[in-house]
Amino acid sequence: MPLRPARIGRVGVIGHPVAKTAVVAKAVTPGPAPIAKTAVVAAAVTPGRRRRI
Amino acid sequence: MTDTPLDQLGPVDYVVVEFPAGQSSFTGEMVDELIKLVDAGTIRVIDVLILTKNEDGSVDALELSDVPQLGELQKLEAELAELLAADDVEHLAAAMDPGSTAGVLIWENLWAAGFASAARRSGGQLIADGRIPIQAILASIEADVALAAQEV
């Protein structure tokens, strides 16, 4: 199906070719203990966690 | 499309969700969740396109209105603004693998519009924004754990 005429000849909003980002699902499901890894990420964004400086 | 004054426009984001060849299983769950966000006033959908990247690298674009049996998406289709231009299709498809299909979604974050407008009225200027990948959070935590282990 062709694009609608309104999309042709207009200036785009993206501006440049987009690069593929790393697939997020792979970050939280690899290795022998994916559930533990997911829990670690969740803990990192839990309210009240303080940074160590 | 809702006529929103520029000063009250919320941040606009996009995602490209790729479905590798033979790995999609559409149950309507994605549509349900999207409709929930719209109905709750969290987001306003600005544009939707469905892209297919052929094995030779060429790209076919499908308008939402060309999708048979739109179902719940019918009410979204009537509000779309057709923001994406033909150039954008090529730019977005650059991230796709040959043989895959992808949904492109552009939306306004209505939940952030009030805050963004208040920040502008207060003289603030957005100088940076972005998304933190889960991978980066993992790497940070693992480095933290490794450092703590060295200190023991």
N, CA and C atoms of all chains as a GROMACS GRO file, in nm:
protein
  615
    1MET      N    1   0.085  -0.120   0.000
    1MET     CA    2   0.000   0.000   0.000
    1MET      C    3   0.089   0.125   0.000
    2PRO      N    4   0.058   0.222  -0.080
    2PRO     CA    5   0.138   0.345  -0.081
    2PRO      C    6   0.105   0.434   0.039
    3LEU      N    7   0.199   0.521   0.070
    3LEU     CA    8   0.174   0.619   0.176
    3LEU      C    9   0.070   0.720   0.128
    4ARG      N   10   0.005   0.782   0.222
    4ARG     CA   11  -0.091   0.886   0.185
    4ARG      C   12  -0.017   1.004   0.122
    5PRO      N   13  -0.080   1.072   0.029
    5PRO     CA   14  -0.016   1.185  -0.039
    5PRO      C   15   0.036   1.291   0.058
    6ALA      N   16  -0.032   1.307   0.170
    6ALA     CA   17   0.009   1.410   0.267
    6ALA      C   18   0.148   1.385   0.323
    7ARG      N   19   0.195   1.263   0.313
    7ARG     CA   20   0.328   1.232   0.370
    7ARG      C   21   0.440   1.253   0.268
    8ILE      N   22   0.404   1.270   0.145
    8ILE     CA   23   0.504   1.280   0.038
    8ILE      C   24   0.551   1.424   0.023
    9GLY      N   25   0.684   1.442   0.014
    9GLY     CA   26   0.739   1.574  -0.013
    9GLY      C   27   0.748   1.665   0.108
   10ARG      N   28   0.707   1.616   0.223
   10ARG     CA   29   0.716   1.697   0.344
   10ARG      C   30   0.852   1.679   0.410
   11VAL      N   31   0.889   1.775   0.495
   11VAL     CA   32   1.011   1.762   0.573
   11VAL      C   33   0.983   1.666   0.688
   12GLY      N   34   1.071   1.568   0.705
   12GLY     CA   35   1.050   1.468   0.809
   12GLY      C   36   1.083   1.520   0.948
   13VAL      N   37   1.048   1.440   1.049
   13VAL     CA   38   1.073   1.481   1.187
   13VAL      C   39   1.180   1.395   1.254
   14ILE      N   40   1.219   1.287   1.190
   14ILE     CA   41   1.319   1.196   1.251
   14ILE      C   42   1.460   1.246   1.222
   15GLY      N   43   1.485   1.292   1.103
   15GLY     CA   44   1.609   1.363   1.074
   15GLY      C   45   1.727   1.280   1.029
   16HIS      N   46   1.737   1.158   1.074
   16HIS     CA   47   1.852   1.075   1.037
   16HIS      C   48   1.815   0.928   1.048
   17PRO      N   49   1.889   0.841   0.979
   17PRO     CA   50   1.860   0.698   0.992
   17PRO      C   51   1.872   0.651   1.136
   18VAL      N   52   1.780   0.571   1.179
   18VAL     CA   53   1.775   0.524   1.317
   18VAL      C   54   1.856   0.395   1.330
   19ALA      N   55   1.936   0.386   1.436
   19ALA     CA   56   2.012   0.263   1.461
   19ALA      C   57   1.933   0.172   1.552
   20LYS      N   58   1.948   0.045   1.532
   20LYS     CA   59   1.877  -0.051   1.618
   20LYS      C   60   1.934  -0.045   1.759
   21THR      N   61   1.847  -0.038   1.858
   21THR     CA   62   1.892  -0.040   1.996
   21THR      C   63   1.907  -0.186   2.039
   22ALA      N   64   1.980  -0.206   2.149
   22ALA     CA   65   1.992  -0.341   2.202
   22ALA      C   66   1.854  -0.388   2.244
   23VAL      N   67   1.826  -0.513   2.221
   23VAL     CA   68   1.693  -0.564   2.253
   23VAL      C   69   1.683  -0.581   2.404
   24VAL      N   70   1.589  -0.507   2.464
   24VAL     CA   71   1.580  -0.501   2.610
   24VAL      C   72   1.554  -0.639   2.670
   25ALA      N   73   1.471  -0.717   2.606
   25ALA     CA   74   1.436  -0.848   2.665
   25ALA      C   75   1.560  -0.932   2.689
   26LYS      N   76   1.661  -0.917   2.605
   26LYS     CA   77   1.782  -0.997   2.620
   26LYS      C   78   1.859  -0.955   2.745
   27ALA      N   79   1.839  -0.833   2.790
   27ALA     CA   80   1.914  -0.786   2.906
   27ALA      C   81   1.861  -0.845   3.034
   28VAL      N   82   1.737  -0.882   3.037
   28VAL     CA   83   1.680  -0.931   3.162
   28VAL      C   84   1.649  -1.080   3.158
   29THR      N   85   1.687  -1.148   3.049
   29THR     CA   86   1.657  -1.290   3.042
   29THR      C   87   1.777  -1.381   3.017
   30PRO      N   88   1.902  -1.328   3.015
   30PRO     CA   89   2.012  -1.421   2.985
   30PRO      C   90   2.060  -1.496   3.108
   31GLY      N   91   2.144  -1.591   3.085
   31GLY     CA   92   2.214  -1.657   3.194
   31GLY      C   93   2.127  -1.754   3.272
   32PRO      N   94   2.186  -1.812   3.374
   32PRO     CA   95   2.116  -1.917   3.448
   32PRO      C   96   2.008  -1.866   3.544
   33ALA      N   97   2.012  -1.737   3.578
   33ALA     CA   98   1.916  -1.688   3.677
   33ALA      C   99   1.849  -1.560   3.631
   34PRO      N  100   1.768  -1.569   3.528
   34PRO     CA  101   1.706  -1.447   3.474
   34PRO      C  102   1.616  -1.377   3.574
   35ILE      N  103   1.548  -1.454   3.658
   35ILE     CA  104   1.456  -1.392   3.754
   35ILE      C  105   1.534  -1.310   3.855
   36ALA      N  106   1.648  -1.364   3.900
   36ALA     CA  107   1.731  -1.291   3.995
   36ALA      C  108   1.780  -1.161   3.933
   37LYS      N  109   1.816  -1.166   3.804
   37LYS     CA  110   1.867  -1.047   3.738
   37LYS      C  111   1.758  -0.941   3.726
   38THR      N  112   1.638  -0.984   3.695
   38THR     CA  113   1.526  -0.892   3.686
   38THR      C  114   1.503  -0.826   3.821
   39ALA      N  115   1.514  -0.906   3.927
   39ALA     CA  116   1.494  -0.852   4.061
   39ALA      C  117   1.598  -0.748   4.094
   40VAL      N  118   1.721  -0.769   4.047
   40VAL     CA  119   1.829  -0.673   4.073
   40VAL      C  120   1.797  -0.539   4.007
   41VAL      N  121   1.750  -0.544   3.884
   41VAL     CA  122   1.714  -0.421   3.814
   41VAL      C  123   1.602  -0.350   3.887
   42ALA      N  124   1.503  -0.428   3.930
   42ALA     CA  125   1.390  -0.368   4.001
   42ALA      C  126   1.438  -0.300   4.129
   43ALA      N  127   1.532  -0.364   4.198
   43ALA     CA  128   1.584  -0.307   4.322
   43ALA      C  129   1.656  -0.176   4.297
   44ALA      N  130   1.717  -0.165   4.181
   44ALA     CA  131   1.795  -0.045   4.150
   44ALA      C  132   1.706   0.078   4.131
   45VAL      N  133   1.583   0.056   4.097
   45VAL     CA  134   1.494   0.169   4.074
   45VAL      C  135   1.386   0.178   4.181
   46THR      N  136   1.410   0.109   4.291
   46THR     CA  137   1.315   0.112   4.402
   46THR      C  138   1.325   0.246   4.476
   47PRO      N  139   1.213   0.304   4.512
   47PRO     CA  140   1.216   0.431   4.586
   47PRO      C  141   1.298   0.416   4.714
   48GLY      N  142   1.379   0.513   4.743
   48GLY     CA  143   1.456   0.512   4.866
   48GLY      C  144   1.599   0.464   4.849
   49ARG      N  145   1.630   0.406   4.733
   49ARG     CA  146   1.768   0.362   4.712
   49ARG      C  147   1.856   0.486   4.701
   50ARG      N  148   1.969   0.481   4.764
   50ARG     CA  149   2.059   0.597   4.762
   50ARG      C  150   2.190   0.559   4.694
   51ARG      N  151   2.247   0.654   4.621
   51ARG     CA  152   2.373   0.626   4.554
   51ARG      C  153   2.488   0.626   4.652
   52ARG      N  154   2.588   0.547   4.619
   52ARG     CA  155   2.710   0.547   4.700
   52ARG      C  156   2.811   0.637   4.632
   53ILE      N  157   2.861   0.734   4.703
   53ILE     CA  158   2.962   0.824   4.645
   53ILE      C  159   3.088   0.818   4.730
   54MET      N  160  -0.797   1.555   1.493
   54MET     CA  161  -0.687   1.583   1.586
   54MET      C  162  -0.724   1.697   1.679
   55THR      N  163  -0.688   1.683   1.807
   55THR     CA  164  -0.715   1.787   1.903
   55THR      C  165  -0.628   1.908   1.872
   56ASP      N  166  -0.686   2.027   1.879
   56ASP     CA  167  -0.610   2.148   1.849
   56ASP      C  168  -0.542   2.195   1.977
   57THR      N  169  -0.418   2.152   1.997
   57THR     CA  170  -0.345   2.183   2.119
   57THR      C  171  -0.253   2.302   2.097
   58PRO      N  172  -0.265   2.409   2.179
   58PRO     CA  173  -0.170   2.520   2.167
   58PRO      C  174  -0.028   2.469   2.188
   59LEU      N  175   0.067   2.523   2.113
   59LEU     CA  176   0.204   2.474   2.119
   59LEU      C  177   0.261   2.479   2.260
   60ASP      N  178   0.222   2.583   2.334
   60ASP     CA  179   0.274   2.599   2.469
   60ASP      C  180   0.228   2.488   2.563
   61GLN      N  181   0.119   2.423   2.526
   61GLN     CA  182   0.064   2.319   2.614
   61GLN      C  183   0.090   2.178   2.561
   62LEU      N  184   0.172   2.169   2.457
   62LEU     CA  185   0.201   2.038   2.398
   62LEU      C  186   0.296   1.961   2.488
   63GLY      N  187   0.264   1.836   2.515
   63GLY     CA  188   0.353   1.752   2.594
   63GLY      C  189   0.466   1.698   2.509
   64PRO      N  190   0.567   1.641   2.572
   64PRO     CA  191   0.677   1.581   2.495
   64PRO      C  192   0.625   1.472   2.402
   65VAL      N  193   0.684   1.467   2.284
   65VAL     CA  194   0.642   1.368   2.184
   65VAL      C  195   0.753   1.264   2.167
   66ASP      N  196   0.717   1.139   2.178
   66ASP     CA  197   0.812   1.028   2.167
   66ASP      C  198   0.772   0.933   2.056
   67TYR      N  199   0.865   0.845   2.022
   67TYR     CA  200   0.830   0.740   1.927
   67TYR      C  201   0.897   0.609   1.965
   68VAL      N  202   0.838   0.500   1.924
   68VAL     CA  203   0.903   0.370   1.933
   68VAL      C  204   0.884   0.297   1.800
   69VAL      N  205   0.981   0.213   1.771
   69VAL     CA  206   0.968   0.120   1.658
   69VAL      C  207   0.977  -0.020   1.720
   70VAL      N  208   0.871  -0.094   1.712
   70VAL     CA  209   0.867  -0.229   1.770
   70VAL      C  210   0.876  -0.330   1.656
   71GLU      N  211   0.987  -0.400   1.655
   71GLU     CA  212   1.011  -0.494   1.544
   71GLU      C  213   0.964  -0.635   1.578
   72PHE      N  214   0.904  -0.699   1.481
   72PHE     CA  215   0.864  -0.838   1.494
   72PHE      C  216   0.942  -0.918   1.390
   73PRO      N  217   1.044  -0.992   1.434
   73PRO     CA  218   1.121  -1.071   1.338
   73PRO      C  219   1.030  -1.166   1.261
   74ALA      N  220   1.073  -1.202   1.143
   74ALA     CA  221   0.992  -1.290   1.057
   74ALA      C  222   0.949  -1.416   1.132
   75GLY      N  223   0.821  -1.443   1.130
   75GLY     CA  224   0.768  -1.565   1.190
   75GLY      C  225   0.759  -1.564   1.341
   76GLN      N  226   0.785  -1.451   1.403
   76GLN     CA  227   0.786  -1.449   1.550
   76GLN      C  228   0.678  -1.360   1.610
   77SER      N  229   0.581  -1.319   1.531
   77SER     CA  230   0.475  -1.235   1.587
   77SER      C  231   0.354  -1.320   1.622
   78SER      N  232   0.288  -1.283   1.729
   78SER     CA  233   0.165  -1.352   1.768
   78SER      C  234   0.070  -1.246   1.824
   79PHE      N  235  -0.006  -1.186   1.736
   79PHE     CA  236  -0.093  -1.076   1.778
   79PHE      C  237  -0.221  -1.130   1.841
   80THR      N  238  -0.238  -1.099   1.966
   80THR     CA  239  -0.357  -1.145   2.038
   80THR      C  240  -0.450  -1.028   2.069
   81GLY      N  241  -0.406  -0.908   2.035
   81GLY     CA  242  -0.486  -0.790   2.070
   81GLY      C  243  -0.443  -0.729   2.203
   82GLU      N  244  -0.349  -0.794   2.270
   82GLU     CA  245  -0.304  -0.746   2.400
   82GLU      C  246  -0.239  -0.608   2.390
   83MET      N  247  -0.158  -0.589   2.286
   83MET     CA  248  -0.091  -0.459   2.268
   83MET      C  249  -0.193  -0.349   2.246
   84VAL      N  250  -0.292  -0.378   2.166
   84VAL     CA  251  -0.396  -0.278   2.138
   84VAL      C  252  -0.470  -0.243   2.266
   85ASP      N  253  -0.503  -0.344   2.343
   85ASP     CA  254  -0.575  -0.320   2.469
   85ASP      C  255  -0.496  -0.226   2.560
   86GLU      N  256  -0.367  -0.252   2.572
   86GLU     CA  257  -0.285  -0.170   2.661
   86GLU      C  258  -0.272  -0.027   2.607
   87LEU      N  259  -0.262  -0.014   2.476
   87LEU     CA  260  -0.252   0.119   2.415
   87LEU      C  261  -0.382   0.198   2.438
   88ILE      N  262  -0.493   0.132   2.419
   88ILE     CA  263  -0.622   0.198   2.439
   88ILE      C  264  -0.639   0.242   2.584
   89LYS      N  265  -0.590   0.160   2.676
   89LYS     CA  266  -0.597   0.196   2.818
   89LYS      C  267  -0.523   0.327   2.845
   90LEU      N  268  -0.404   0.340   2.785
   90LEU     CA  269  -0.323   0.461   2.805
   90LEU      C  270  -0.393   0.584   2.747
   91VAL      N  271  -0.457   0.564   2.633
   91VAL     CA  272  -0.529   0.675   2.569
   91VAL      C  273  -0.652   0.712   2.650
   92ASP      N  274  -0.728   0.612   2.690
   92ASP     CA  275  -0.851   0.637   2.765
   92ASP      C  276  -0.823   0.702   2.900
   93ALA      N  277  -0.706   0.670   2.957
   93ALA     CA  278  -0.669   0.727   3.087
   93ALA      C  279  -0.616   0.868   3.073
   94GLY      N  280  -0.596   0.914   2.948
   94GLY     CA  281  -0.543   1.049   2.928
   94GLY      C  282  -0.393   1.056   2.950
   95THR      N  283  -0.327   0.940   2.952
   95THR     CA  284  -0.182   0.938   2.974
   95THR      C  285  -0.109   0.981   2.847
   96ILE      N  286  -0.157   0.934   2.734
   96ILE     CA  287  -0.094   0.969   2.607
   96ILE      C  288  -0.201   1.003   2.503
   97ARG      N  289  -0.156   1.068   2.398
   97ARG     CA  290  -0.241   1.088   2.280
   97ARG      C  291  -0.162   1.033   2.161
   98VAL      N  292  -0.221   0.940   2.090
   98VAL     CA  293  -0.152   0.882   1.975
   98VAL      C  294  -0.156   0.981   1.859
   99ILE      N  295  -0.037   1.013   1.806
   99ILE     CA  296  -0.026   1.111   1.697
   99ILE      C  297  -0.017   1.043   1.562
  100ASP      N  298   0.056   0.932   1.555
  100ASP     CA  299   0.071   0.867   1.425
  100ASP      C  300   0.106   0.720   1.445
  101VAL      N  301   0.064   0.640   1.351
  101VAL     CA  302   0.094   0.496   1.352
  101VAL      C  303   0.121   0.452   1.209
  102LEU      N  304   0.226   0.377   1.191
  102LEU     CA  305   0.252   0.314   1.061
  102LEU      C  306   0.299   0.171   1.085
  103ILE      N  307   0.271   0.085   0.993
  103ILE     CA  308   0.321  -0.052   1.000
  103ILE      C  309   0.415  -0.071   0.882
  104LEU      N  310   0.540  -0.103   0.912
  104LEU     CA  311   0.643  -0.115   0.809
  104LEU      C  312   0.684  -0.260   0.790
  105THR      N  313   0.709  -0.296   0.668
  105THR     CA  314   0.763  -0.428   0.637
  105THR      C  315   0.890  -0.407   0.555
  106LYS      N  316   0.999  -0.468   0.602
  106LYS     CA  317   1.125  -0.458   0.528
  106LYS      C  318   1.146  -0.588   0.452
  107ASN      N  319   1.150  -0.577   0.323
  107ASN     CA  320   1.165  -0.696   0.239
  107ASN      C  321   1.311  -0.743   0.240
  108GLU      N  322   1.331  -0.863   0.194
  108GLU     CA  323   1.466  -0.922   0.194
  108GLU      C  324   1.563  -0.840   0.110
  109ASP      N  325   1.512  -0.768   0.008
  109ASP     CA  326   1.600  -0.687  -0.076
  109ASP      C  327   1.622  -0.547  -0.017
  110GLY      N  328   1.570  -0.524   0.104
  110GLY     CA  329   1.592  -0.396   0.169
  110GLY      C  330   1.485  -0.292   0.142
  111SER      N  331   1.399  -0.318   0.047
  111SER     CA  332   1.291  -0.223   0.020
  111SER      C  333   1.189  -0.227   0.134
  112VAL      N  334   1.118  -0.118   0.148
  112VAL     CA  335   1.026  -0.103   0.262
  112VAL      C  336   0.885  -0.074   0.213
  113ASP      N  337   0.791  -0.147   0.268
  113ASP     CA  338   0.649  -0.121   0.242
  113ASP      C  339   0.588  -0.060   0.368
  114ALA      N  340   0.509   0.042   0.349
  114ALA     CA  341   0.443   0.107   0.463
  114ALA      C  342   0.292   0.089   0.451
  115LEU      N  343   0.233   0.058   0.563
  115LEU     CA  344   0.088   0.037   0.568
  115LEU      C  345   0.028   0.140   0.663
  116GLU      N  346  -0.068   0.215   0.614
  116GLU     CA  347  -0.140   0.309   0.700
  116GLU      C  348  -0.233   0.230   0.790
  117LEU      N  349  -0.258   0.284   0.907
  117LEU     CA  350  -0.348   0.214   1.000
  117LEU      C  351  -0.486   0.195   0.937
  118SER      N  352  -0.527   0.292   0.859
  118SER     CA  353  -0.659   0.283   0.796
  118SER      C  354  -0.667   0.172   0.692
  119ASP      N  355  -0.550   0.123   0.647
  119ASP     CA  356  -0.548   0.016   0.548
  119ASP      C  357  -0.550  -0.122   0.612
  120VAL      N  358  -0.544  -0.124   0.747
  120VAL     CA  359  -0.546  -0.252   0.817
  120VAL      C  360  -0.691  -0.302   0.824
  121PRO      N  361  -0.716  -0.423   0.774
  121PRO     CA  362  -0.853  -0.475   0.784
  121PRO      C  363  -0.890  -0.506   0.928
  122GLN      N  364  -1.013  -0.489   0.962
  122GLN     CA  365  -1.064  -0.519   1.096
  122GLN      C  366  -0.985  -0.447   1.205
  123LEU      N  367  -0.994  -0.315   1.204
  123LEU     CA  368  -0.920  -0.234   1.300
  123LEU      C  369  -0.965  -0.256   1.445
  124GLY      N  370  -1.089  -0.288   1.462
  124GLY     CA  371  -1.140  -0.309   1.598
  124GLY      C  372  -1.129  -0.184   1.681
  125GLU      N  373  -1.071  -0.199   1.800
  125GLU     CA  374  -1.059  -0.088   1.895
  125GLU      C  375  -0.971   0.025   1.842
  126LEU      N  376  -0.883  -0.009   1.745
  126LEU     CA  377  -0.794   0.094   1.689
  126LEU      C  378  -0.870   0.194   1.602
  127GLN      N  379  -0.994   0.162   1.570
  127GLN     CA  380  -1.074   0.251   1.485
  127GLN      C  381  -1.081   0.392   1.542
  128LYS      N  382  -1.102   0.401   1.673
  128LYS     CA  383  -1.118   0.535   1.733
  128LYS      C  384  -0.985   0.611   1.736
  129LEU      N  385  -0.873   0.537   1.740
  129LEU     CA  386  -0.743   0.605   1.733
  129LEU      C  387  -0.718   0.658   1.593
  130GLU      N  388  -0.755   0.580   1.495
  130GLU     CA  389  -0.726   0.614   1.356
  130GLU      C  390  -0.787   0.749   1.319
  131ALA      N  391  -0.903   0.777   1.373
  131ALA     CA  392  -0.973   0.901   1.341
  131ALA      C  393  -0.901   1.024   1.396
  132GLU      N  394  -0.813   1.003   1.494
  132GLU     CA  395  -0.746   1.115   1.561
  132GLU      C  396  -0.602   1.134   1.515
  133LEU      N  397  -0.554   1.049   1.424
  133LEU     CA  398  -0.413   1.056   1.385
  133LEU      C  399  -0.381   1.185   1.309
  134ALA      N  400  -0.255   1.229   1.322
  134ALA     CA  401  -0.215   1.356   1.262
  134ALA      C  402  -0.125   1.338   1.139
  135GLU      N  403  -0.087   1.216   1.108
  135GLU     CA  404   0.001   1.191   0.994
  135GLU      C  405   0.126   1.279   1.001
  136LEU      N  406   0.193   1.274   1.114
  136LEU     CA  407   0.313   1.354   1.135
  136LEU      C  408   0.431   1.304   1.053
  137LEU      N  409   0.442   1.172   1.039
  137LEU     CA  410   0.557   1.115   0.969
  137LEU      C  411   0.550   1.143   0.819
  138ALA      N  412   0.666   1.178   0.764
  138ALA     CA  413   0.678   1.200   0.620
  138ALA      C  414   0.744   1.078   0.556
  139ALA      N  415   0.745   1.076   0.426
  139ALA     CA  416   0.803   0.962   0.355
  139ALA      C  417   0.950   0.943   0.393
  140ASP      N  418   1.024   1.052   0.412
  140ASP     CA  419   1.164   1.043   0.454
  140ASP      C  420   1.178   0.969   0.587
  141ASP      N  421   1.084   0.994   0.675
  141ASP     CA  422   1.088   0.930   0.807
  141ASP      C  423   1.076   0.780   0.797
  142VAL      N  424   0.996   0.735   0.703
  142VAL     CA  425   0.979   0.591   0.684
  142VAL      C  426   1.114   0.526   0.656
  143GLU      N  427   1.191   0.587   0.567
  143GLU     CA  428   1.323   0.533   0.534
  143GLU      C  429   1.416   0.538   0.655
  144HIS      N  430   1.412   0.649   0.727
  144HIS     CA  431   1.499   0.662   0.844
  144HIS      C  432   1.466   0.560   0.953
  145LEU      N  433   1.339   0.540   0.978
  145LEU     CA  434   1.298   0.446   1.082
  145LEU      C  435   1.326   0.302   1.041
  146ALA      N  436   1.304   0.274   0.914
  146ALA     CA  437   1.324   0.137   0.865
  146ALA      C  438   1.471   0.098   0.863
  147ALA      N  439   1.560   0.196   0.876
  147ALA     CA  440   1.704   0.166   0.878
  147ALA      C  441   1.739   0.073   0.994
  148ALA      N  442   1.659   0.078   1.100
  148ALA     CA  443   1.687  -0.005   1.217
  148ALA      C  444   1.633  -0.147   1.203
  149MET      N  445   1.553  -0.171   1.101
  149MET     CA  446   1.486  -0.301   1.088
  149MET      C  447   1.573  -0.404   1.015
  150ASP      N  448   1.553  -0.529   1.052
  150ASP     CA  449   1.618  -0.638   0.980
  150ASP      C  450   1.533  -0.677   0.860
  151PRO      N  451   1.598  -0.719   0.751
  151PRO     CA  452   1.521  -0.767   0.636
  151PRO      C  453   1.429  -0.883   0.677
  152GLY      N  454   1.310  -0.882   0.624
  152GLY     CA  455   1.214  -0.988   0.655
  152GLY      C  456   1.126  -0.959   0.776
  153SER      N  457   1.156  -0.847   0.844
  153SER     CA  458   1.079  -0.818   0.966
  153SER      C  459   0.965  -0.720   0.937
  154THR      N  460   0.874  -0.715   1.032
  154THR     CA  461   0.765  -0.618   1.029
  154THR      C  462   0.777  -0.534   1.156
  155ALA      N  463   0.743  -0.406   1.147
  155ALA     CA  464   0.755  -0.321   1.266
  155ALA      C  465   0.636  -0.227   1.275
  156GLY      N  466   0.597  -0.202   1.396
  156GLY     CA  467   0.495  -0.101   1.423
  156GLY      C  468   0.564   0.026   1.469
  157VAL      N  469   0.529   0.138   1.408
  157VAL     CA  470   0.585   0.267   1.448
  157VAL      C  471   0.474   0.344   1.518
  158LEU      N  472   0.503   0.389   1.638
  158LEU     CA  473   0.403   0.461   1.717
  158LEU      C  474   0.461   0.594   1.761
  159ILE      N  475   0.388   0.701   1.736
  159ILE     CA  476   0.429   0.834   1.781
  159ILE      C  477   0.320   0.885   1.875
  160TRP      N  478   0.361   0.935   1.988
  160TRP     CA  479   0.259   0.978   2.084
  160TRP      C  480   0.304   1.101   2.161
  161GLU      N  481   0.205   1.173   2.210
  161GLU     CA  482   0.231   1.287   2.298
  161GLU      C  483   0.212   1.240   2.442
  162ASN      N  484   0.306   1.273   2.525
  162ASN     CA  485   0.297   1.239   2.668
  162ASN      C  486   0.211   1.342   2.738
  163LEU      N  487   0.081   1.318   2.738
  163LEU     CA  488  -0.010   1.414   2.801
  163LEU      C  489   0.019   1.429   2.950
  164TRP      N  490   0.066   1.320   3.011
  164TRP     CA  491   0.094   1.322   3.155
  164TRP      C  492   0.204   1.424   3.189
  165ALA      N  493   0.289   1.454   3.092
  165ALA     CA  494   0.402   1.545   3.118
  165ALA      C  495   0.374   1.686   3.069
  166ALA      N  496   0.262   1.706   3.001
  166ALA     CA  497   0.236   1.837   2.938
  166ALA      C  498   0.228   1.949   3.040
  167GLY      N  499   0.156   1.925   3.148
  167GLY     CA  500   0.140   2.029   3.250
  167GLY      C  501   0.273   2.069   3.312
  168PHE      N  502   0.356   1.969   3.342
  168PHE     CA  503   0.486   1.996   3.403
  168PHE      C  504   0.576   2.070   3.304
  169ALA      N  505   0.575   2.025   3.178
  169ALA     CA  506   0.660   2.088   3.077
  169ALA      C  507   0.617   2.233   3.054
  170SER      N  508   0.487   2.255   3.052
  170SER     CA  509   0.436   2.390   3.032
  170SER      C  510   0.474   2.480   3.149
  171ALA      N  511   0.463   2.425   3.271
  171ALA     CA  512   0.500   2.502   3.390
  171ALA      C  513   0.648   2.536   3.389
  172ALA      N  514   0.730   2.439   3.344
  172ALA     CA  515   0.874   2.463   3.338
  172ALA      C  516   0.906   2.575   3.240
  173ARG      N  517   0.835   2.576   3.126
  173ARG     CA  518   0.858   2.682   3.027
  173ARG      C  519   0.815   2.818   3.083
  174ARG      N  520   0.702   2.821   3.149
  174ARG     CA  521   0.653   2.948   3.206
  174ARG      C  522   0.747   2.998   3.315
  175SER      N  523   0.818   2.906   3.377
  175SER     CA  524   0.913   2.944   3.482
  175SER      C  525   1.048   2.985   3.426
  176GLY      N  526   1.060   2.981   3.295
  176GLY     CA  527   1.186   3.021   3.232
  176GLY      C  528   1.281   2.907   3.206
  177GLY      N  529   1.239   2.785   3.237
  177GLY     CA  530   1.325   2.670   3.216
  177GLY      C  531   1.332   2.630   3.069
  178GLN      N  532   1.444   2.575   3.031
  178GLN     CA  533   1.463   2.526   2.894
  178GLN      C  534   1.512   2.383   2.899
  179LEU      N  535   1.450   2.299   2.822
  179LEU     CA  536   1.494   2.160   2.816
  179LEU      C  537   1.628   2.154   2.744
  180ILE      N  538   1.730   2.109   2.814
  180ILE     CA  539   1.863   2.103   2.753
  180ILE      C  540   1.910   1.959   2.732
  181ALA      N  541   1.840   1.862   2.787
  181ALA     CA  542   1.875   1.722   2.763
  181ALA      C  543   1.759   1.634   2.805
  182ASP      N  544   1.742   1.528   2.734
  182ASP     CA  545   1.648   1.425   2.776
  182ASP      C  546   1.689   1.295   2.711
  183GLY      N  547   1.630   1.187   2.752
  183GLY     CA  548   1.668   1.058   2.695
  183GLY      C  549   1.611   0.943   2.775
  184ARG      N  550   1.653   0.827   2.737
  184ARG     CA  551   1.604   0.705   2.803
  184ARG      C  552   1.724   0.625   2.849
  185ILE      N  553   1.716   0.571   2.969
  185ILE     CA  554   1.826   0.489   3.022
  185ILE      C  555   1.795   0.344   2.992
  186PRO      N  556   1.880   0.278   2.910
  186PRO     CA  557   1.853   0.138   2.876
  186PRO      C  558   1.868   0.048   2.998
  187ILE      N  559   1.788  -0.056   3.002
  187ILE     CA  560   1.799  -0.154   3.111
  187ILE      C  561   1.942  -0.208   3.119
  188GLN      N  562   2.006  -0.223   3.002
  188GLN     CA  563   2.143  -0.275   2.999
  188GLN      C  564   2.237  -0.186   3.079
  189ALA      N  565   2.216  -0.055   3.070
  189ALA     CA  566   2.303   0.038   3.143
  189ALA      C  567   2.280   0.028   3.292
  190ILE      N  568   2.155   0.007   3.333
  190ILE     CA  569   2.125  -0.009   3.476
  190ILE      C  570   2.191  -0.136   3.528
  191LEU      N  571   2.181  -0.243   3.449
  191LEU     CA  572   2.244  -0.369   3.488
  191LEU      C  573   2.395  -0.353   3.504
  192ALA      N  574   2.457  -0.287   3.406
  192ALA     CA  575   2.602  -0.268   3.410
  192ALA      C  576   2.643  -0.187   3.533
  193SER      N  577   2.563  -0.087   3.566
  193SER     CA  578   2.592  -0.004   3.683
  193SER      C  579   2.585  -0.085   3.811
  194ILE      N  580   2.480  -0.166   3.822
  194ILE     CA  581   2.462  -0.248   3.942
  194ILE      C  582   2.574  -0.349   3.955
  195GLU      N  583   2.608  -0.412   3.843
  195GLU     CA  584   2.712  -0.515   3.848
  195GLU      C  585   2.847  -0.454   3.886
  196ALA      N  586   2.873  -0.333   3.837
  196ALA     CA  587   2.998  -0.266   3.873
  196ALA      C  588   2.998  -0.231   4.021
  197ASP      N  589   2.881  -0.192   4.072
  197ASP     CA  590   2.866  -0.157   4.212
  197ASP      C  591   2.892  -0.279   4.300
  198VAL      N  592   2.834  -0.392   4.260
  198VAL     CA  593   2.851  -0.516   4.335
  198VAL      C  594   2.997  -0.560   4.333
  199ALA      N  595   3.061  -0.548   4.216
  199ALA     CA  596   3.202  -0.587   4.206
  199ALA      C  597   3.289  -0.500   4.294
  200LEU      N  598   3.257  -0.370   4.300
  200LEU     CA  599   3.335  -0.278   4.383
  200LEU      C  600   3.317  -0.312   4.530
  201ALA      N  601   3.194  -0.341   4.567
  201ALA     CA  602   3.166  -0.376   4.706
  201ALA      C  603   3.240  -0.503   4.745
  202ALA      N  604   3.250  -0.600   4.652
  202ALA     CA  605   3.318  -0.726   4.680
  202ALA      C  606   3.467  -0.704   4.703
  203GLN      N  607   3.523  -0.607   4.630
  203GLN     CA  608   3.667  -0.576   4.644
  203GLN      C  609   3.695  -0.511   4.780
  204GLU      N  610   3.597  -0.440   4.830
  204GLU     CA  611   3.617  -0.366   4.956
  204GLU      C  612   3.606  -0.456   5.078
  205VAL      N  613   3.547  -0.576   5.058
  205VAL     CA  614   3.528  -0.668   5.173
  205VAL      C  615   3.661  -0.733   5.211
   0.00000   0.00000   0.00000
